[in-house]
Amino acid sequence: MNQAAPQSSHVVAKFGGTSVADFEAMNRSADVVLGNPDVRLVVLSASAGVTNLLVALAAGSESEQRSYQLDEIRRIQYAILDRLDNPSVVREEIDRMLENIAMLSEAAALATSTALTDELVSHGELMSTLLFVEILRQRQAQAEWFDVRKVMHTDDHFGRATPDGAVLKELAQTLLQPRLQASLVVTQGFIGSEAKGRTTTLGRGGSDYTAALLGEALNLSRVDIWTDVPGIYTTDPRVVPAAKRIDKIAFEEAAEMATFGAKVLHPATLLPAVRSDIPVFVGSSKDPAAGGTLVCNTTENPPLFRALALRRKQTLLTLHSLNMLHARGFLAEVFSILARHDISVDLITTSEVSIALTMDTTGTTSSGRSLLTTALLTELSSLCRVEVEEDLALIALIGNKLSRACGVGKEVFGVMDPFNIRMICYGASNYNLCFLVPGADAEQVVRTLHHNLFE
């Protein structure tokens, strides 16, 4: 880990889709930016709803549906554009992008490709940043629009591209750093470009990652993530209204929460921040005065139990074979089959003659195709008997030194009698205890545990 102290007092502020959803939301976000002179770099997502519409267009919609989706995108962006003091400044550019979207969506209707999808989807961030710059300027701020693709160079794994950190650092220091001294710079999250100049995307949630990567590359002092909730809570307040905000949390704890389903932070966001020891603040653009959560390397006296995370739509595979008994190589063969089918294992438990495992997605790919293909199940069935259970939920108890503490089982499982627990993973990590339950029971399990452990 790089322990060198950040050299700049500047802050990068990232705003999610709900924070730039409409004219009022953009103005609230502008209040946040202009209220902190240390904020010199702003990273935006697309306006809420636009990315979903672009993804639908990229999937190759029918003509009538395509027309509706294009109209919806135009409506969302024009509702902001028409409220600007001087809309003509960016109207031509927004119209050009809307024409590009229409042209690309027609191409997608004939033949889809991952490269075409990324090019199409990138327009959401490009448009939101153009509009936001004008809102800042009409409030007398010195603001500049910057195309992040000039510095965010990635591989050509379209849809989930990996940035080149060394190239990013060099280009950011050369092209971005001088601009921060002169003005506020507004740029896009989520997108980059590969060696041939084609647009790539970093995957859903990649705007958080963009902000952290830029914060690291520019040696900034903090990454601020502005969303629609004032910080990170002990669990989802929509499930448990009594959930409490965590004012300060360690990187490891927050990463575990993000990995196991807490949606406030994208799991990859924390990687650059941890590497460079840059704190991450999470707050609400709707109510910035409400405070938030600071994520940093260490916290004093961390509690045994920190939070509960919930990940729905889990699939459990149970593989039975008497050939496992006292045999070598069975697990290796199973994992080899899964790797060939591009399946990543999340949790796993074993007995003498069976393996139970879950997968680290919600059960489908971004295109909606099931991960459990006939080819995969056929190949596994040639090796062992396969059972598939779907509609399960993964609940993760996040804490500190859990595997070394006494009484954890009693505290947790003492209140779980009414529920059917399908799988438990405990001991592999000091930071989590995970178990699978039927999806229909998930929220009640979370409420019961939260009441017992946190209230």
C-alpha positions in Angstrom: 0.0 0.0 0.0 1.2 3.5 -0.8 1.4 5.4 2.5 2.5 8.7 0.9 0.4 11.5 2.0 -1.8 13.2 -0.6 0.0 16.3 -1.9 -3.1 18.3 -2.8 -5.9 19.8 -0.7 -8.2 19.5 -3.7 -11.3 17.2 -3.5 -13.0 15.3 -6.2 -16.8 15.3 -5.9 -18.9 12.6 -7.6 -22.7 12.9 -8.1 -24.9 10.0 -8.9 -27.9 9.9 -11.3 -30.5 11.0 -8.8 -28.2 14.0 -7.9 -28.3 15.2 -11.5 -31.8 13.9 -12.4 -33.4 17.2 -13.2 -32.8 21.0 -13.0 -33.5 21.2 -9.3 -31.3 18.3 -8.5 -28.4 19.7 -10.5 -28.8 23.1 -8.7 -28.6 21.3 -5.3 -25.4 19.6 -6.5 -24.1 22.9 -7.7 -24.7 24.3 -4.2 -22.5 21.5 -2.8 -19.7 22.1 -5.3 -19.7 25.9 -4.9 -20.0 25.6 -1.1 -16.6 23.9 -0.8 -13.7 25.8 -2.4 -11.6 22.6 -2.1 -13.7 20.9 -4.7 -11.9 21.4 -8.1 -12.9 18.2 -9.9 -16.5 17.0 -10.4 -17.5 13.6 -11.8 -21.0 12.9 -12.9 -23.2 10.0 -13.7 -26.0 10.2 -16.4 -29.2 11.8 -15.3 -31.4 9.2 -13.5 -33.2 6.9 -16.0 -31.1 7.8 -19.0 -28.6 4.9 -18.8 -31.4 2.4 -18.5 -33.0 3.8 -21.6 -29.7 3.7 -23.5 -29.1 0.1 -22.4 -32.5 -0.8 -23.7 -31.8 0.9 -27.1 -28.4 -0.9 -27.3 -30.3 -4.2 -26.9 -32.0 -3.6 -30.2 -35.5 -2.3 -29.5 -38.4 -2.6 -32.0 -39.1 0.6 -34.0 -42.1 1.8 -31.9 -40.4 1.1 -28.6 -37.2 2.7 -29.9 -39.1 5.9 -30.7 -40.5 6.0 -27.2 -37.1 5.5 -25.6 -35.5 8.2 -27.7 -38.4 10.6 -26.8 -37.9 9.8 -23.1 -34.2 10.6 -23.2 -34.9 13.8 -25.1 -37.6 14.8 -22.5 -35.3 14.2 -19.5 -32.4 16.3 -21.0 -34.6 19.0 -22.5 -36.4 19.5 -19.1 -33.0 20.6 -17.8 -31.9 22.4 -21.0 -35.0 24.6 -21.2 -34.5 25.9 -17.7 -31.0 27.3 -18.4 -30.6 31.0 -18.7 -28.9 30.7 -22.0 -29.8 27.2 -23.4 -28.5 28.0 -27.0 -25.0 27.5 -25.7 -25.3 23.8 -25.4 -28.5 23.0 -27.3 -26.6 22.3 -30.5 -24.3 19.9 -28.8 -27.1 18.1 -27.0 -29.1 17.9 -30.2 -26.0 16.4 -32.0 -25.7 13.8 -29.2 -29.4 12.9 -29.5 -28.9 12.4 -33.2 -26.0 10.2 -32.5 -28.1 8.1 -30.1 -30.8 7.7 -32.7 -28.3 6.7 -35.4 -26.5 4.2 -33.1 -29.9 2.7 -31.9 -30.8 2.0 -35.5 -27.5 0.2 -35.9 -28.2 -1.8 -32.7 -31.6 -2.8 -34.0 -29.8 -4.5 -37.0 -26.9 -6.0 -35.0 -25.8 -5.6 -31.4 -22.2 -5.6 -30.2 -20.5 -4.8 -27.0 -18.5 -2.0 -28.6 -21.6 -0.4 -30.0 -23.4 -0.7 -26.6 -20.5 1.2 -24.9 -20.5 3.9 -27.5 -24.3 4.3 -27.2 -24.5 4.2 -23.4 -21.6 6.8 -22.9 -23.9 9.6 -24.2 -25.7 9.8 -20.8 -22.6 11.0 -19.0 -21.6 13.2 -21.9 -24.9 15.1 -21.9 -25.3 15.4 -18.1 -21.8 17.0 -17.8 -22.5 19.5 -20.6 -25.7 20.6 -18.9 -24.0 20.8 -15.4 -21.2 23.0 -16.7 -23.8 25.5 -17.9 -25.6 25.5 -14.6 -22.3 26.3 -12.9 -21.5 29.0 -15.4 -24.8 30.7 -15.1 -24.0 30.9 -11.3 -20.8 32.8 -12.2 -18.5 29.9 -11.6 -15.4 29.4 -13.7 -16.2 25.8 -15.0 -14.7 23.7 -17.8 -16.0 20.6 -19.5 -13.4 17.8 -19.9 -13.7 14.5 -21.8 -12.5 11.9 -19.4 -11.7 9.5 -22.3 -8.6 11.6 -22.9 -7.0 10.3 -19.7 -9.1 7.1 -18.8 -7.4 4.6 -21.1 -8.6 1.1 -20.7 -8.3 -2.4 -22.3 -11.0 -3.4 -24.8 -13.1 -5.5 -22.5 -16.3 -3.6 -23.5 -18.9 -3.3 -20.8 -16.4 -4.0 -18.0 -13.1 -2.4 -19.1 -10.0 -2.2 -16.9 -8.3 1.2 -16.7 -4.5 1.4 -17.1 -3.5 3.1 -13.8 0.0 4.1 -14.9 -1.2 5.8 -18.1 -4.1 7.4 -16.3 -1.7 9.0 -13.7 0.6 10.3 -16.4 -2.2 11.8 -18.5 -4.1 13.2 -15.6 -1.0 15.0 -14.2 -0.4 16.4 -17.7 -3.9 17.2 -19.0 -6.0 17.6 -15.8 -3.8 18.9 -13.1 -3.1 22.3 -14.7 -6.8 22.8 -15.4 -7.7 22.4 -11.7 -5.6 25.4 -10.8 -7.6 27.6 -13.2 -11.2 26.4 -12.9 -13.7 23.8 -11.8 -13.4 20.8 -14.1 -16.5 18.7 -14.8 -16.0 15.3 -16.3 -17.7 11.9 -16.8 -17.8 8.8 -14.7 -18.2 5.3 -16.0 -16.5 5.8 -19.4 -13.1 5.5 -21.0 -11.4 4.7 -24.3 -9.3 1.7 -25.5 -6.1 1.7 -27.7 -8.0 2.4 -31.0 -9.9 5.3 -29.5 -13.2 3.4 -29.2 -15.4 4.3 -26.1 -15.5 1.7 -23.3 -17.4 1.6 -20.0 -16.2 0.4 -16.6 -19.4 -1.4 -15.7 -22.5 -0.3 -13.8 -21.5 1.7 -10.7 -18.3 2.7 -12.5 -18.7 6.4 -11.8 -17.6 5.9 -8.2 -14.6 4.0 -9.5 -13.8 6.8 -11.9 -13.8 9.4 -9.0 -11.5 7.2 -6.9 -9.1 6.5 -9.7 -8.9 10.2 -10.6 -8.4 11.1 -6.9 -5.5 8.6 -6.7 -4.0 9.8 -10.0 -4.1 13.4 -9.0 -3.0 12.9 -5.3 -6.2 14.5 -4.1 -7.1 14.8 -0.4 -10.5 13.2 -0.4 -13.2 11.6 -2.6 -16.7 12.8 -1.9 -19.5 10.5 -3.1 -22.9 12.4 -3.2 -25.9 10.2 -3.5 -29.6 10.2 -2.3 -28.8 9.0 1.2 -26.8 10.8 3.9 -24.1 8.2 4.4 -23.7 4.4 5.1 -26.2 2.8 7.5 -26.2 -0.3 9.7 -28.5 -1.7 7.1 -30.8 -0.5 4.3 -33.2 2.0 6.0 -35.9 1.0 3.6 -35.9 -2.4 5.1 -35.2 -1.3 8.7 -36.4 2.2 9.5 -34.5 2.1 12.8 -31.1 1.7 10.9 -28.5 4.0 12.2 -25.9 6.0 10.3 -22.3 5.0 10.7 -20.3 8.2 11.1 -16.8 6.6 10.5 -16.0 3.2 9.0 -12.8 1.4 8.0 -12.1 0.6 4.3 -12.3 -3.1 5.0 -15.7 -2.9 6.6 -17.1 -0.7 3.8 -15.6 -2.9 1.1 -17.3 -5.9 2.7 -20.6 -4.1 2.8 -20.3 -3.0 -0.8 -19.3 -6.5 -1.9 -22.3 -8.1 -0.2 -24.9 -5.9 -1.6 -24.9 -2.5 0.1 -25.6 -0.2 -2.8 -24.2 3.1 -1.4 -20.7 2.4 -2.7 -19.6 0.4 -5.8 -17.2 -2.4 -4.5 -14.3 -1.3 -6.8 -14.5 2.3 -5.6 -12.5 1.7 -2.6 -9.5 0.0 -4.2 -7.7 3.1 -5.4 -8.6 4.9 -2.2 -7.2 2.1 0.0 -4.0 1.9 -2.1 -3.3 5.6 -1.7 -4.9 6.1 1.8 -7.4 8.7 0.5 -10.6 9.1 2.7 -14.0 8.7 1.0 -16.9 10.7 2.2 -20.5 9.6 1.5 -23.3 12.2 1.8 -26.7 13.2 0.4 -26.9 15.9 -2.2 -30.5 16.4 -1.2 -29.5 17.3 2.3 -25.7 18.0 2.6 -26.1 19.6 6.0 -27.3 16.2 7.4 -23.6 15.0 7.4 -22.5 11.6 6.2 -20.0 8.8 6.6 -16.3 9.0 6.3 -14.5 5.9 5.1 -10.8 5.7 6.0 -8.0 3.3 6.6 -8.6 2.7 10.4 -11.1 3.6 13.0 -10.7 3.7 16.8 -12.4 0.9 18.8 -14.3 -0.7 15.9 -17.3 -2.6 17.2 -17.7 -6.4 16.9 -20.9 -6.0 14.8 -20.9 -3.1 12.3 -23.7 -3.7 9.7 -25.9 -6.1 7.8 -25.9 -6.3 4.0 -28.5 -8.1 1.8 -28.0 -9.4 -1.7 -31.1 -10.9 -3.3 -31.7 -13.3 -6.2 -29.0 -15.8 -5.2 -28.6 -19.2 -6.8 -27.2 -22.2 -4.9 -25.6 -25.1 -6.7 -25.2 -28.3 -4.7 -23.0 -31.0 -6.4 -23.1 -34.5 -5.1 -20.7 -37.3 -5.9 -19.5 -40.4 -4.1 -16.3 -40.1 -6.1 -15.3 -37.2 -3.9 -14.8 -39.5 -0.9 -11.0 -39.6 -0.2 -10.4 -38.6 -3.8 -8.1 -35.9 -5.2 -8.8 -33.5 -7.9 -12.6 -33.4 -7.8 -12.7 -29.8 -6.6 -10.2 -28.8 -9.3 -12.3 -30.4 -12.0 -15.4 -28.6 -10.8 -13.7 -25.2 -10.8 -12.2 -25.9 -14.2 -15.7 -26.5 -15.6 -17.0 -23.3 -14.0 -14.0 -21.3 -15.3 -14.7 -22.5 -18.9 -18.2 -21.2 -18.6 -17.0 -17.8 -17.1 -18.6 -18.5 -13.7 -17.1 -16.9 -10.6 -17.8 -18.6 -7.3 -18.9 -16.5 -4.3 -19.4 -18.7 -1.2 -18.5 -22.4 -0.9 -18.9 -25.1 1.7 -18.0 -28.8 1.4 -18.7 -32.2 3.0 -17.3 -35.6 2.2 -19.5 -36.2 -0.8 -20.9 -32.8 -1.8 -20.1 -29.2 -2.6 -22.5 -26.2 -2.1 -21.6 -23.0 -3.8 -23.2 -19.6 -4.7 -22.3 -17.4 -7.6 -21.2 -13.8 -7.3 -23.9 -12.3 -9.5 -27.7 -12.0 -9.1 -28.1 -15.0 -11.4 -28.2 -13.3 -14.8 -25.8 -11.4 -17.1 -26.4 -7.8 -18.0 -28.2 -8.9 -21.1 -30.6 -10.9 -19.0 -29.2 -14.3 -20.1 -29.1 -16.9 -17.3 -25.7 -17.9 -16.0 -27.0 -21.5 -15.6 -26.8 -22.5 -19.2 -27.8 -25.9 -20.5 -24.1 -26.5 -21.5 -22.9 -25.7 -18.0 -25.4 -28.0 -16.3 -24.8 -30.8 -18.8 -21.0 -30.7 -18.2 -21.4 -30.6 -14.4 -24.0 -33.5 -14.6 -21.4 -35.7 -16.4 -19.3 -35.4 -13.2 -21.9 -35.4 -10.4 -25.5 -35.0 -9.5 -26.5 -31.3 -9.6 -29.2 -29.6 -7.6 -30.2 -26.0 -8.3 -32.0 -23.7 -5.8 -33.0 -20.2 -6.9 -34.7 -17.2 -5.3 -32.5 -17.3 -2.2 -31.0 -14.2 -0.5 -27.5 -13.8 0.9 -27.2 -11.9 4.3 -23.8 -10.8 5.4 -23.1 -9.7 9.0 -20.2 -7.3 8.7 -18.0 -6.8 11.8 -14.5 -7.0 13.2 -12.5 -10.0 14.4 -15.7 -12.1 14.1 -13.8 -15.4 13.7 -11.9 -14.8 16.9 -14.8 -13.5 19.1 -16.7 -15.7 21.6 -20.4 -15.8 21.6 -21.0 -14.7 18.0 -23.0 -17.8 17.1 -25.3 -17.3 20.1 -25.9 -13.6 19.4 -26.7 -14.4 15.7 -28.3 -17.8 15.5 -30.1 -17.6 18.9 -32.8 -15.5 17.1 -32.8 -17.5 13.9 -35.0 -20.4 15.0 -38.0 -19.4 12.9 -36.0 -19.3 9.7 -34.6 -21.9 7.3 -30.9 -21.3 6.8 -29.6 -23.0 3.6 -25.9 -22.3 4.0 -23.4 -20.7 6.4 -19.9 -19.3 5.7 -18.0 -18.4 8.8 -14.3 -18.3 9.6 -12.7 -17.5 6.2 -12.8 -13.8 7.0 -12.5 -11.7 10.1 -14.9 -9.2 8.7 -18.0 -11.2 7.7 -20.4 -14.0 8.6 -22.6 -15.0 5.7 -25.7 -17.2 5.3 -28.3 -18.0 2.7 -32.0 -17.9 3.4 -35.1 -18.2 1.3 -35.7 -14.9 -0.6 -39.2 -14.5 0.9 -37.7 -14.5 4.4 -34.8 -12.1 3.7 -36.2 -8.8 5.0 -37.7 -10.4 8.1 -34.3 -12.0 8.9 -32.6 -8.7 8.5 -35.1 -6.9 10.7 -34.8 -9.6 13.4 -31.0 -9.6 13.4 -30.8 -5.8 13.3 -33.1 -5.5 16.3 -31.0 -8.0 18.3 -27.6 -6.7 17.3 -28.0 -2.9 16.8 -31.1 -1.6 18.5 
